[in-house]
Amino acid sequence: MEISIQQAPRTGPNPLVRLVEEHRQYSRKLEAILAQPYLSENEQLEAVRLKKLKLKLKDEMEGYARPSRTNQQNV
């Protein structure tokens, strides 16, 4: 699911922006690792670690999107 930064609340520094950027960084690193024809054991472990970090961040981003969806449904 693609989460738009515009869905985040506009008060103070936007933590969603940070989460989205971190998710992109992990994606780039993961793509670079997986582009290799052969992965060492350490590279395989790093790929798994990056996937877990991406999932964690996605869950956090979903948490920001969920309240806005609820508010839109109640309108």
PDB file of N, H, CA, C and O in Angstrom:
ATOM      1  N   MET A   1       0.838  -1.180   0.000  1.00  0.00           N
ATOM      2  CA  MET A   1       0.000   0.000   0.000  1.00  0.00           C
ATOM      3  C   MET A   1       0.879   1.238   0.000  1.00  0.00           C
ATOM      4  O   MET A   1       1.832   1.326   0.775  1.00  0.00           O
ATOM      5  N   GLU A   2       0.570   2.181  -0.852  1.00  0.00           N
ATOM      6  H   GLU A   2      -0.204   2.109  -1.481  1.00  0.00           H
ATOM      7  CA  GLU A   2       1.312   3.420  -0.935  1.00  0.00           C
ATOM      8  C   GLU A   2       0.691   4.419   0.029  1.00  0.00           C
ATOM      9  O   GLU A   2      -0.518   4.646  -0.006  1.00  0.00           O
ATOM     10  N   ILE A   3       1.501   5.010   0.880  1.00  0.00           N
ATOM     11  H   ILE A   3       2.483   4.825   0.908  1.00  0.00           H
ATOM     12  CA  ILE A   3       0.993   5.976   1.842  1.00  0.00           C
ATOM     13  C   ILE A   3       1.503   7.349   1.442  1.00  0.00           C
ATOM     14  O   ILE A   3       2.698   7.543   1.221  1.00  0.00           O
ATOM     15  N   SER A   4       0.607   8.270   1.355  1.00  0.00           N
ATOM     16  H   SER A   4      -0.364   8.113   1.534  1.00  0.00           H
ATOM     17  CA  SER A   4       0.923   9.628   0.963  1.00  0.00           C
ATOM     18  C   SER A   4       1.326  10.422   2.196  1.00  0.00           C
ATOM     19  O   SER A   4       0.745  10.261   3.269  1.00  0.00           O
ATOM     20  N   ILE A   5       2.309  11.266   2.035  1.00  0.00           N
ATOM     21  H   ILE A   5       2.781  11.397   1.163  1.00  0.00           H
ATOM     22  CA  ILE A   5       2.755  12.109   3.136  1.00  0.00           C
ATOM     23  C   ILE A   5       1.658  13.103   3.496  1.00  0.00           C
ATOM     24  O   ILE A   5       1.590  13.553   4.640  1.00  0.00           O
ATOM     25  N   GLN A   6       0.797  13.455   2.538  1.00  0.00           N
ATOM     26  H   GLN A   6       0.853  13.089   1.609  1.00  0.00           H
ATOM     27  CA  GLN A   6      -0.271  14.400   2.796  1.00  0.00           C
ATOM     28  C   GLN A   6      -1.276  13.869   3.805  1.00  0.00           C
ATOM     29  O   GLN A   6      -2.021  14.658   4.386  1.00  0.00           O
ATOM     30  N   GLN A   7      -1.325  12.563   4.032  1.00  0.00           N
ATOM     31  H   GLN A   7      -0.719  11.922   3.560  1.00  0.00           H
ATOM     32  CA  GLN A   7      -2.272  11.983   4.979  1.00  0.00           C
ATOM     33  C   GLN A   7      -1.871  12.227   6.426  1.00  0.00           C
ATOM     34  O   GLN A   7      -2.679  12.034   7.334  1.00  0.00           O
ATOM     35  N   ALA A   8      -0.648  12.643   6.646  1.00  0.00           N
ATOM     36  H   ALA A   8       0.008  12.800   5.908  1.00  0.00           H
ATOM     37  CA  ALA A   8      -0.162  12.828   8.009  1.00  0.00           C
ATOM     38  C   ALA A   8      -0.677  14.149   8.582  1.00  0.00           C
ATOM     39  O   ALA A   8      -0.950  15.090   7.838  1.00  0.00           O
ATOM     40  N   PRO A   9      -0.808  14.212   9.903  1.00  0.00           N
ATOM     41  CA  PRO A   9      -1.221  15.461  10.531  1.00  0.00           C
ATOM     42  C   PRO A   9      -0.212  16.563  10.237  1.00  0.00           C
ATOM     43  O   PRO A   9       0.968  16.279  10.031  1.00  0.00           O
ATOM     44  N   ARG A  10      -0.650  17.793  10.215  1.00  0.00           N
ATOM     45  H   ARG A  10      -1.608  18.024  10.382  1.00  0.00           H
ATOM     46  CA  ARG A  10       0.207  18.919   9.850  1.00  0.00           C
ATOM     47  C   ARG A  10       0.778  19.651  11.058  1.00  0.00           C
ATOM     48  O   ARG A  10       1.316  20.746  10.892  1.00  0.00           O
ATOM     49  N   THR A  11       0.690  19.113  12.234  1.00  0.00           N
ATOM     50  H   THR A  11       0.254  18.223  12.370  1.00  0.00           H
ATOM     51  CA  THR A  11       1.171  19.798  13.422  1.00  0.00           C
ATOM     52  C   THR A  11       2.600  19.396  13.720  1.00  0.00           C
ATOM     53  O   THR A  11       2.906  18.208  13.815  1.00  0.00           O
ATOM     54  N   GLY A  12       3.478  20.375  13.870  1.00  0.00           N
ATOM     55  H   GLY A  12       3.229  21.341  13.793  1.00  0.00           H
ATOM     56  CA  GLY A  12       4.858  20.133  14.252  1.00  0.00           C
ATOM     57  C   GLY A  12       5.625  19.327  13.223  1.00  0.00           C
ATOM     58  O   GLY A  12       5.151  19.124  12.105  1.00  0.00           O
ATOM     59  N   PRO A  13       6.816  18.866  13.598  1.00  0.00           N
ATOM     60  CA  PRO A  13       7.612  18.044  12.687  1.00  0.00           C
ATOM     61  C   PRO A  13       6.851  16.766  12.334  1.00  0.00           C
ATOM     62  O   PRO A  13       6.223  16.151  13.195  1.00  0.00           O
ATOM     63  N   ASN A  14       6.914  16.384  11.091  1.00  0.00           N
ATOM     64  H   ASN A  14       7.424  16.884  10.392  1.00  0.00           H
ATOM     65  CA  ASN A  14       6.127  15.249  10.613  1.00  0.00           C
ATOM     66  C   ASN A  14       6.928  13.953  10.709  1.00  0.00           C
ATOM     67  O   ASN A  14       7.835  13.733   9.906  1.00  0.00           O
ATOM     68  N   PRO A  15       6.608  13.093  11.675  1.00  0.00           N
ATOM     69  CA  PRO A  15       7.347  11.828  11.806  1.00  0.00           C
ATOM     70  C   PRO A  15       7.092  10.893  10.631  1.00  0.00           C
ATOM     71  O   PRO A  15       7.914  10.019  10.353  1.00  0.00           O
ATOM     72  N   LEU A  16       5.973  11.057   9.938  1.00  0.00           N
ATOM     73  H   LEU A  16       5.305  11.767  10.163  1.00  0.00           H
ATOM     74  CA  LEU A  16       5.686  10.197   8.794  1.00  0.00           C
ATOM     75  C   LEU A  16       6.707  10.412   7.681  1.00  0.00           C
ATOM     76  O   LEU A  16       7.083   9.466   6.989  1.00  0.00           O
ATOM     77  N   VAL A  17       7.152  11.646   7.507  1.00  0.00           N
ATOM     78  H   VAL A  17       6.847  12.415   8.069  1.00  0.00           H
ATOM     79  CA  VAL A  17       8.165  11.943   6.492  1.00  0.00           C
ATOM     80  C   VAL A  17       9.432  11.148   6.787  1.00  0.00           C
ATOM     81  O   VAL A  17      10.041  10.575   5.883  1.00  0.00           O
ATOM     82  N   ARG A  18       9.820  11.117   8.054  1.00  0.00           N
ATOM     83  H   ARG A  18       9.325  11.581   8.789  1.00  0.00           H
ATOM     84  CA  ARG A  18      11.013  10.365   8.453  1.00  0.00           C
ATOM     85  C   ARG A  18      10.828   8.877   8.191  1.00  0.00           C
ATOM     86  O   ARG A  18      11.739   8.215   7.694  1.00  0.00           O
ATOM     87  N   LEU A  19       9.659   8.351   8.522  1.00  0.00           N
ATOM     88  H   LEU A  19       8.919   8.889   8.926  1.00  0.00           H
ATOM     89  CA  LEU A  19       9.394   6.923   8.315  1.00  0.00           C
ATOM     90  C   LEU A  19       9.439   6.563   6.836  1.00  0.00           C
ATOM     91  O   LEU A  19      10.010   5.539   6.460  1.00  0.00           O
ATOM     92  N   VAL A  20       8.838   7.404   5.999  1.00  0.00           N
ATOM     93  H   VAL A  20       8.375   8.236   6.305  1.00  0.00           H
ATOM     94  CA  VAL A  20       8.831   7.141   4.559  1.00  0.00           C
ATOM     95  C   VAL A  20      10.263   7.154   4.015  1.00  0.00           C
ATOM     96  O   VAL A  20      10.638   6.294   3.217  1.00  0.00           O
ATOM     97  N   GLU A  21      11.046   8.123   4.446  1.00  0.00           N
ATOM     98  H   GLU A  21      10.742   8.821   5.093  1.00  0.00           H
ATOM     99  CA  GLU A  21      12.430   8.212   3.957  1.00  0.00           C
ATOM    100  C   GLU A  21      13.258   7.017   4.421  1.00  0.00           C
ATOM    101  O   GLU A  21      14.036   6.465   3.643  1.00  0.00           O
ATOM    102  N   GLU A  22      13.099   6.614   5.674  1.00  0.00           N
ATOM    103  H   GLU A  22      12.467   7.062   6.306  1.00  0.00           H
ATOM    104  CA  GLU A  22      13.815   5.431   6.167  1.00  0.00           C
ATOM    105  C   GLU A  22      13.417   4.194   5.364  1.00  0.00           C
ATOM    106  O   GLU A  22      14.270   3.385   5.000  1.00  0.00           O
ATOM    107  N   HIS A  23      12.127   4.050   5.091  1.00  0.00           N
ATOM    108  H   HIS A  23      11.434   4.708   5.387  1.00  0.00           H
ATOM    109  CA  HIS A  23      11.638   2.903   4.322  1.00  0.00           C
ATOM    110  C   HIS A  23      12.289   2.888   2.938  1.00  0.00           C
ATOM    111  O   HIS A  23      12.692   1.833   2.449  1.00  0.00           O
ATOM    112  N   ARG A  24      12.390   4.058   2.312  1.00  0.00           N
ATOM    113  H   ARG A  24      12.062   4.915   2.710  1.00  0.00           H
ATOM    114  CA  ARG A  24      13.040   4.149   0.993  1.00  0.00           C
ATOM    115  C   ARG A  24      14.516   3.757   1.067  1.00  0.00           C
ATOM    116  O   ARG A  24      15.024   3.057   0.190  1.00  0.00           O
ATOM    117  N   GLN A  25      15.194   4.209   2.111  1.00  0.00           N
ATOM    118  H   GLN A  25      14.781   4.777   2.823  1.00  0.00           H
ATOM    119  CA  GLN A  25      16.611   3.873   2.266  1.00  0.00           C
ATOM    120  C   GLN A  25      16.797   2.363   2.413  1.00  0.00           C
ATOM    121  O   GLN A  25      17.683   1.774   1.794  1.00  0.00           O
ATOM    122  N   TYR A  26      15.952   1.745   3.237  1.00  0.00           N
ATOM    123  H   TYR A  26      15.232   2.223   3.740  1.00  0.00           H
ATOM    124  CA  TYR A  26      16.039   0.295   3.404  1.00  0.00           C
ATOM    125  C   TYR A  26      15.734  -0.421   2.092  1.00  0.00           C
ATOM    126  O   TYR A  26      16.360  -1.431   1.773  1.00  0.00           O
ATOM    127  N   SER A  27      14.780   0.099   1.338  1.00  0.00           N
ATOM    128  H   SER A  27      14.272   0.920   1.597  1.00  0.00           H
ATOM    129  CA  SER A  27      14.432  -0.509   0.051  1.00  0.00           C
ATOM    130  C   SER A  27      15.615  -0.466  -0.902  1.00  0.00           C
ATOM    131  O   SER A  27      15.923  -1.453  -1.570  1.00  0.00           O
ATOM    132  N   ARG A  28      16.276   0.687  -0.960  1.00  0.00           N
ATOM    133  H   ARG A  28      16.026   1.489  -0.418  1.00  0.00           H
ATOM    134  CA  ARG A  28      17.449   0.815  -1.842  1.00  0.00           C
ATOM    135  C   ARG A  28      18.563  -0.154  -1.440  1.00  0.00           C
ATOM    136  O   ARG A  28      19.172  -0.801  -2.291  1.00  0.00           O
ATOM    137  N   LYS A  29      18.818  -0.243  -0.147  1.00  0.00           N
ATOM    138  H   LYS A  29      18.323   0.283   0.545  1.00  0.00           H
ATOM    139  CA  LYS A  29      19.856  -1.160   0.323  1.00  0.00           C
ATOM    140  C   LYS A  29      19.498  -2.608   0.002  1.00  0.00           C
ATOM    141  O   LYS A  29      20.350  -3.386  -0.428  1.00  0.00           O
ATOM    142  N   LEU A  30      18.237  -2.960   0.212  1.00  0.00           N
ATOM    143  H   LEU A  30      17.545  -2.328   0.561  1.00  0.00           H
ATOM    144  CA  LEU A  30      17.781  -4.322  -0.056  1.00  0.00           C
ATOM    145  C   LEU A  30      17.888  -4.638  -1.547  1.00  0.00           C
ATOM    146  O   LEU A  30      18.343  -5.721  -1.917  1.00  0.00           O
ATOM    147  N   GLU A  31      17.477  -3.714  -2.394  1.00  0.00           N
ATOM    148  H   GLU A  31      17.108  -2.835  -2.093  1.00  0.00           H
ATOM    149  CA  GLU A  31      17.579  -3.918  -3.831  1.00  0.00           C
ATOM    150  C   GLU A  31      19.023  -4.139  -4.260  1.00  0.00           C
ATOM    151  O   GLU A  31      19.301  -4.990  -5.105  1.00  0.00           O
ATOM    152  N   ALA A  32      19.940  -3.376  -3.680  1.00  0.00           N
ATOM    153  H   ALA A  32      19.714  -2.685  -2.994  1.00  0.00           H
ATOM    154  CA  ALA A  32      21.357  -3.520  -4.017  1.00  0.00           C
ATOM    155  C   ALA A  32      21.871  -4.905  -3.623  1.00  0.00           C
ATOM    156  O   ALA A  32      22.627  -5.529  -4.367  1.00  0.00           O
ATOM    157  N   ILE A  33      21.461  -5.369  -2.468  1.00  0.00           N
ATOM    158  H   ILE A  33      20.847  -4.861  -1.863  1.00  0.00           H
ATOM    159  CA  ILE A  33      21.896  -6.698  -2.017  1.00  0.00           C
ATOM    160  C   ILE A  33      21.304  -7.778  -2.907  1.00  0.00           C
ATOM    161  O   ILE A  33      22.009  -8.686  -3.348  1.00  0.00           O
ATOM    162  N   LEU A  34      20.003  -7.676  -3.171  1.00  0.00           N
ATOM    163  H   LEU A  34      19.430  -6.938  -2.813  1.00  0.00           H
ATOM    164  CA  LEU A  34      19.325  -8.726  -3.935  1.00  0.00           C
ATOM    165  C   LEU A  34      19.688  -8.712  -5.422  1.00  0.00           C
ATOM    166  O   LEU A  34      19.391  -9.670  -6.137  1.00  0.00           O
ATOM    167  N   ALA A  35      20.321  -7.650  -5.889  1.00  0.00           N
ATOM    168  H   ALA A  35      20.563  -6.873  -5.308  1.00  0.00           H
ATOM    169  CA  ALA A  35      20.740  -7.575  -7.298  1.00  0.00           C
ATOM    170  C   ALA A  35      21.959  -8.456  -7.573  1.00  0.00           C
ATOM    171  O   ALA A  35      22.292  -8.726  -8.727  1.00  0.00           O
ATOM    172  N   GLN A  36      22.609  -8.893  -6.520  1.00  0.00           N
ATOM    173  H   GLN A  36      22.339  -8.673  -5.583  1.00  0.00           H
ATOM    174  CA  GLN A  36      23.795  -9.734  -6.688  1.00  0.00           C
ATOM    175  C   GLN A  36      23.372 -11.165  -7.041  1.00  0.00           C
ATOM    176  O   GLN A  36      22.365 -11.670  -6.546  1.00  0.00           O
ATOM    177  N   PRO A  37      24.166 -11.806  -7.908  1.00  0.00           N
ATOM    178  CA  PRO A  37      23.806 -13.177  -8.299  1.00  0.00           C
ATOM    179  C   PRO A  37      23.963 -14.198  -7.170  1.00  0.00           C
ATOM    180  O   PRO A  37      23.268 -15.214  -7.147  1.00  0.00           O
ATOM    181  N   TYR A  38      24.868 -13.928  -6.244  1.00  0.00           N
ATOM    182  H   TYR A  38      25.433 -13.103  -6.262  1.00  0.00           H
ATOM    183  CA  TYR A  38      25.103 -14.849  -5.132  1.00  0.00           C
ATOM    184  C   TYR A  38      25.205 -14.033  -3.857  1.00  0.00           C
ATOM    185  O   TYR A  38      25.868 -12.996  -3.833  1.00  0.00           O
ATOM    186  N   LEU A  39      24.554 -14.492  -2.800  1.00  0.00           N
ATOM    187  H   LEU A  39      24.015 -15.335  -2.820  1.00  0.00           H
ATOM    188  CA  LEU A  39      24.616 -13.798  -1.513  1.00  0.00           C
ATOM    189  C   LEU A  39      25.359 -14.638  -0.497  1.00  0.00           C
ATOM    190  O   LEU A  39      25.098 -15.830  -0.334  1.00  0.00           O
ATOM    191  N   SER A  40      26.289 -13.992   0.181  1.00  0.00           N
ATOM    192  H   SER A  40      26.500 -13.023   0.049  1.00  0.00           H
ATOM    193  CA  SER A  40      26.976 -14.671   1.276  1.00  0.00           C
ATOM    194  C   SER A  40      25.989 -14.833   2.427  1.00  0.00           C
ATOM    195  O   SER A  40      24.884 -14.291   2.398  1.00  0.00           O
ATOM    196  N   GLU A  41      26.401 -15.572   3.420  1.00  0.00           N
ATOM    197  H   GLU A  41      27.299 -16.012   3.444  1.00  0.00           H
ATOM    198  CA  GLU A  41      25.529 -15.767   4.583  1.00  0.00           C
ATOM    199  C   GLU A  41      25.221 -14.430   5.256  1.00  0.00           C
ATOM    200  O   GLU A  41      24.086 -14.172   5.656  1.00  0.00           O
ATOM    201  N   ASN A  42      26.247 -13.583   5.376  1.00  0.00           N
ATOM    202  H   ASN A  42      27.169 -13.793   5.051  1.00  0.00           H
ATOM    203  CA  ASN A  42      26.035 -12.268   5.993  1.00  0.00           C
ATOM    204  C   ASN A  42      25.086 -11.410   5.159  1.00  0.00           C
ATOM    205  O   ASN A  42      24.252 -10.694   5.713  1.00  0.00           O
ATOM    206  N   GLU A  43      25.203 -11.474   3.847  1.00  0.00           N
ATOM    207  H   GLU A  43      25.881 -12.055   3.397  1.00  0.00           H
ATOM    208  CA  GLU A  43      24.309 -10.715   2.976  1.00  0.00           C
ATOM    209  C   GLU A  43      22.876 -11.237   3.078  1.00  0.00           C
ATOM    210  O   GLU A  43      21.925 -10.456   3.039  1.00  0.00           O
ATOM    211  N   GLN A  44      22.725 -12.529   3.205  1.00  0.00           N
ATOM    212  H   GLN A  44      23.497 -13.163   3.236  1.00  0.00           H
ATOM    213  CA  GLN A  44      21.392 -13.105   3.375  1.00  0.00           C
ATOM    214  C   GLN A  44      20.771 -12.627   4.687  1.00  0.00           C
ATOM    215  O   GLN A  44      19.594 -12.269   4.734  1.00  0.00           O
ATOM    216  N   LEU A  45      21.565 -12.626   5.737  1.00  0.00           N
ATOM    217  H   LEU A  45      22.521 -12.917   5.698  1.00  0.00           H
ATOM    218  CA  LEU A  45      21.078 -12.144   7.034  1.00  0.00           C
ATOM    219  C   LEU A  45      20.719 -10.660   6.978  1.00  0.00           C
ATOM    220  O   LEU A  45      19.721 -10.231   7.558  1.00  0.00           O
ATOM    221  N   GLU A  46      21.542  -9.884   6.273  1.00  0.00           N
ATOM    222  H   GLU A  46      22.352 -10.233   5.802  1.00  0.00           H
ATOM    223  CA  GLU A  46      21.268  -8.454   6.135  1.00  0.00           C
ATOM    224  C   GLU A  46      19.974  -8.239   5.341  1.00  0.00           C
ATOM    225  O   GLU A  46      19.200  -7.339   5.669  1.00  0.00           O
ATOM    226  N   ALA A  47      19.729  -9.039   4.317  1.00  0.00           N
ATOM    227  H   ALA A  47      20.357  -9.770   4.051  1.00  0.00           H
ATOM    228  CA  ALA A  47      18.501  -8.934   3.533  1.00  0.00           C
ATOM    229  C   ALA A  47      17.284  -9.215   4.415  1.00  0.00           C
ATOM    230  O   ALA A  47      16.279  -8.509   4.327  1.00  0.00           O
ATOM    231  N   VAL A  48      17.368 -10.216   5.243  1.00  0.00           N
ATOM    232  H   VAL A  48      18.185 -10.789   5.314  1.00  0.00           H
ATOM    233  CA  VAL A  48      16.265 -10.542   6.154  1.00  0.00           C
ATOM    234  C   VAL A  48      16.059  -9.407   7.148  1.00  0.00           C
ATOM    235  O   VAL A  48      14.924  -9.025   7.433  1.00  0.00           O
ATOM    236  N   ARG A  49      17.144  -8.873   7.670  1.00  0.00           N
ATOM    237  H   ARG A  49      18.066  -9.184   7.439  1.00  0.00           H
ATOM    238  CA  ARG A  49      17.059  -7.766   8.633  1.00  0.00           C
ATOM    239  C   ARG A  49      16.388  -6.547   7.994  1.00  0.00           C
ATOM    240  O   ARG A  49      15.528  -5.913   8.605  1.00  0.00           O
ATOM    241  N   LEU A  50      16.789  -6.225   6.760  1.00  0.00           N
ATOM    242  H   LEU A  50      17.488  -6.740   6.264  1.00  0.00           H
ATOM    243  CA  LEU A  50      16.206  -5.074   6.068  1.00  0.00           C
ATOM    244  C   LEU A  50      14.719  -5.286   5.787  1.00  0.00           C
ATOM    245  O   LEU A  50      13.925  -4.351   5.896  1.00  0.00           O
ATOM    246  N   LYS A  51      14.345  -6.503   5.430  1.00  0.00           N
ATOM    247  H   LYS A  51      14.989  -7.263   5.341  1.00  0.00           H
ATOM    248  CA  LYS A  51      12.928  -6.796   5.181  1.00  0.00           C
ATOM    249  C   LYS A  51      12.113  -6.591   6.452  1.00  0.00           C
ATOM    250  O   LYS A  51      11.011  -6.044   6.404  1.00  0.00           O
ATOM    251  N   LYS A  52      12.649  -7.027   7.582  1.00  0.00           N
ATOM    252  H   LYS A  52      13.544  -7.472   7.621  1.00  0.00           H
ATOM    253  CA  LYS A  52      11.939  -6.859   8.854  1.00  0.00           C
ATOM    254  C   LYS A  52      11.823  -5.392   9.233  1.00  0.00           C
ATOM    255  O   LYS A  52      10.787  -4.947   9.728  1.00  0.00           O
ATOM    256  N   LEU A  53      12.900  -4.639   8.995  1.00  0.00           N
ATOM    257  H   LEU A  53      13.742  -4.999   8.593  1.00  0.00           H
ATOM    258  CA  LEU A  53      12.854  -3.210   9.293  1.00  0.00           C
ATOM    259  C   LEU A  53      11.831  -2.498   8.419  1.00  0.00           C
ATOM    260  O   LEU A  53      11.104  -1.622   8.888  1.00  0.00           O
ATOM    261  N   LYS A  54      11.780  -2.879   7.144  1.00  0.00           N
ATOM    262  H   LYS A  54      12.370  -3.591   6.763  1.00  0.00           H
ATOM    263  CA  LYS A  54      10.805  -2.282   6.234  1.00  0.00           C
ATOM    264  C   LYS A  54       9.380  -2.584   6.697  1.00  0.00           C
ATOM    265  O   LYS A  54       8.519  -1.704   6.680  1.00  0.00           O
ATOM    266  N   LEU A  55       9.133  -3.822   7.109  1.00  0.00           N
ATOM    267  H   LEU A  55       9.832  -4.537   7.123  1.00  0.00           H
ATOM    268  CA  LEU A  55       7.798  -4.190   7.594  1.00  0.00           C
ATOM    269  C   LEU A  55       7.421  -3.405   8.847  1.00  0.00           C
ATOM    270  O   LEU A  55       6.282  -2.961   8.993  1.00  0.00           O
ATOM    271  N   LYS A  56       8.375  -3.241   9.738  1.00  0.00           N
ATOM    272  H   LYS A  56       9.300  -3.602   9.620  1.00  0.00           H
ATOM    273  CA  LYS A  56       8.126  -2.483  10.967  1.00  0.00           C
ATOM    274  C   LYS A  56       7.751  -1.038  10.622  1.00  0.00           C
ATOM    275  O   LYS A  56       6.800  -0.486  11.175  1.00  0.00           O
ATOM    276  N   LEU A  57       8.502  -0.441   9.710  1.00  0.00           N
ATOM    277  H   LEU A  57       9.274  -0.889   9.261  1.00  0.00           H
ATOM    278  CA  LEU A  57       8.210   0.931   9.315  1.00  0.00           C
ATOM    279  C   LEU A  57       6.862   1.024   8.602  1.00  0.00           C
ATOM    280  O   LEU A  57       6.119   1.986   8.797  1.00  0.00           O
ATOM    281  N   LYS A  58       6.550   0.034   7.784  1.00  0.00           N
ATOM    282  H   LYS A  58       7.154  -0.748   7.626  1.00  0.00           H
ATOM    283  CA  LYS A  58       5.264   0.035   7.088  1.00  0.00           C
ATOM    284  C   LYS A  58       4.118  -0.015   8.096  1.00  0.00           C
ATOM    285  O   LYS A  58       3.114   0.680   7.937  1.00  0.00           O
ATOM    286  N   ASP A  59       4.271  -0.836   9.129  1.00  0.00           N
ATOM    287  H   ASP A  59       5.087  -1.400   9.258  1.00  0.00           H
ATOM    288  CA  ASP A  59       3.254  -0.898  10.184  1.00  0.00           C
ATOM    289  C   ASP A  59       3.083   0.460  10.868  1.00  0.00           C
ATOM    290  O   ASP A  59       1.963   0.883  11.154  1.00  0.00           O
ATOM    291  N   GLU A  60       4.205   1.136  11.125  1.00  0.00           N
ATOM    292  H   GLU A  60       5.114   0.792  10.892  1.00  0.00           H
ATOM    293  CA  GLU A  60       4.137   2.449  11.753  1.00  0.00           C
ATOM    294  C   GLU A  60       3.451   3.450  10.830  1.00  0.00           C
ATOM    295  O   GLU A  60       2.645   4.261  11.287  1.00  0.00           O
ATOM    296  N   MET A  61       3.764   3.402   9.531  1.00  0.00           N
ATOM    297  H   MET A  61       4.419   2.743   9.160  1.00  0.00           H
ATOM    298  CA  MET A  61       3.131   4.306   8.575  1.00  0.00           C
ATOM    299  C   MET A  61       1.636   4.023   8.484  1.00  0.00           C
ATOM    300  O   MET A  61       0.834   4.951   8.378  1.00  0.00           O
ATOM    301  N   GLU A  62       1.259   2.753   8.524  1.00  0.00           N
ATOM    302  H   GLU A  62       1.910   1.999   8.610  1.00  0.00           H
ATOM    303  CA  GLU A  62      -0.160   2.372   8.515  1.00  0.00           C
ATOM    304  C   GLU A  62      -0.872   2.963   9.725  1.00  0.00           C
ATOM    305  O   GLU A  62      -2.034   3.360   9.635  1.00  0.00           O
ATOM    306  N   GLY A  63      -0.177   3.019  10.850  1.00  0.00           N
ATOM    307  H   GLY A  63       0.766   2.697  10.922  1.00  0.00           H
ATOM    308  CA  GLY A  63      -0.755   3.600  12.055  1.00  0.00           C
ATOM    309  C   GLY A  63      -1.113   5.063  11.865  1.00  0.00           C
ATOM    310  O   GLY A  63      -2.092   5.545  12.436  1.00  0.00           O
ATOM    311  N   TYR A  64      -0.325   5.776  11.062  1.00  0.00           N
ATOM    312  H   TYR A  64       0.470   5.385  10.598  1.00  0.00           H
ATOM    313  CA  TYR A  64      -0.639   7.175  10.777  1.00  0.00           C
ATOM    314  C   TYR A  64      -1.800   7.283   9.799  1.00  0.00           C
ATOM    315  O   TYR A  64      -2.610   8.205   9.899  1.00  0.00           O
ATOM    316  N   ALA A  65      -1.890   6.357   8.860  1.00  0.00           N
ATOM    317  H   ALA A  65      -1.232   5.608   8.778  1.00  0.00           H
ATOM    318  CA  ALA A  65      -2.944   6.404   7.843  1.00  0.00           C
ATOM    319  C   ALA A  65      -4.287   5.957   8.420  1.00  0.00           C
ATOM    320  O   ALA A  65      -5.333   6.453   8.002  1.00  0.00           O
ATOM    321  N   ARG A  66      -4.269   5.040   9.361  1.00  0.00           N
ATOM    322  H   ARG A  66      -3.419   4.637   9.701  1.00  0.00           H
ATOM    323  CA  ARG A  66      -5.502   4.473   9.912  1.00  0.00           C
ATOM    324  C   ARG A  66      -6.421   5.530  10.523  1.00  0.00           C
ATOM    325  O   ARG A  66      -7.610   5.539  10.202  1.00  0.00           O
ATOM    326  N   PRO A  67      -5.930   6.424  11.389  1.00  0.00           N
ATOM    327  CA  PRO A  67      -6.842   7.432  11.958  1.00  0.00           C
ATOM    328  C   PRO A  67      -7.447   8.340  10.891  1.00  0.00           C
ATOM    329  O   PRO A  67      -8.611   8.726  11.004  1.00  0.00           O
ATOM    330  N   SER A  68      -6.685   8.688   9.863  1.00  0.00           N
ATOM    331  H   SER A  68      -5.739   8.375   9.771  1.00  0.00           H
ATOM    332  CA  SER A  68      -7.242   9.559   8.835  1.00  0.00           C
ATOM    333  C   SER A  68      -8.323   8.833   8.037  1.00  0.00           C
ATOM    334  O   SER A  68      -9.301   9.455   7.624  1.00  0.00           O
ATOM    335  N   ARG A  69      -8.164   7.533   7.814  1.00  0.00           N
ATOM    336  H   ARG A  69      -7.369   7.027   8.150  1.00  0.00           H
ATOM    337  CA  ARG A  69      -9.192   6.761   7.127  1.00  0.00           C
ATOM    338  C   ARG A  69     -10.459   6.699   7.971  1.00  0.00           C
ATOM    339  O   ARG A  69     -11.565   6.813   7.444  1.00  0.00           O
ATOM    340  N   THR A  70     -10.301   6.520   9.269  1.00  0.00           N
ATOM    341  H   THR A  70      -9.402   6.428   9.697  1.00  0.00           H
ATOM    342  CA  THR A  70     -11.450   6.448  10.167  1.00  0.00           C
ATOM    343  C   THR A  70     -12.186   7.787  10.156  1.00  0.00           C
ATOM    344  O   THR A  70     -13.416   7.823  10.121  1.00  0.00           O
ATOM    345  N   ASN A  71     -11.432   8.886  10.187  1.00  0.00           N
ATOM    346  H   ASN A  71     -10.433   8.857  10.216  1.00  0.00           H
ATOM    347  CA  ASN A  71     -12.056  10.213  10.167  1.00  0.00           C
ATOM    348  C   ASN A  71     -12.807  10.437   8.857  1.00  0.00           C
ATOM    349  O   ASN A  71     -13.884  11.034   8.861  1.00  0.00           O
ATOM    350  N   GLN A  72     -12.267   9.978   7.758  1.00  0.00           N
ATOM    351  H   GLN A  72     -11.392   9.493   7.755  1.00  0.00           H
ATOM    352  CA  GLN A  72     -12.921  10.169   6.463  1.00  0.00           C
ATOM    353  C   GLN A  72     -14.210   9.358   6.395  1.00  0.00           C
ATOM    354  O   GLN A  72     -15.188   9.808   5.799  1.00  0.00           O
ATOM    355  N   GLN A  73     -14.226   8.173   6.993  1.00  0.00           N
ATOM    356  H   GLN A  73     -13.431   7.807   7.477  1.00  0.00           H
ATOM    357  CA  GLN A  73     -15.417   7.331   6.952  1.00  0.00           C
ATOM    358  C   GLN A  73     -16.523   7.903   7.830  1.00  0.00           C
ATOM    359  O   GLN A  73     -17.703   7.706   7.540  1.00  0.00           O
ATOM    360  N   ASN A  74     -16.165   8.598   8.883  1.00  0.00           N
ATOM    361  H   ASN A  74     -15.207   8.758   9.119  1.00  0.00           H
ATOM    362  CA  ASN A  74     -17.146   9.152   9.808  1.00  0.00           C
ATOM    363  C   ASN A  74     -17.737  10.466   9.329  1.00  0.00           C
ATOM    364  O   ASN A  74     -18.700  10.962   9.915  1.00  0.00           O
ATOM    365  N   VAL A  75     -17.173  11.036   8.271  1.00  0.00           N
ATOM    366  H   VAL A  75     -16.391  10.633   7.795  1.00  0.00           H
ATOM    367  CA  VAL A  75     -17.650  12.334   7.787  1.00  0.00           C
ATOM    368  C   VAL A  75     -18.940  12.195   7.052  1.00  0.00           C
ATOM    369  O   VAL A  75     -19.488  13.188   6.575  1.00  0.00           O
TER     370      VAL A  75
END
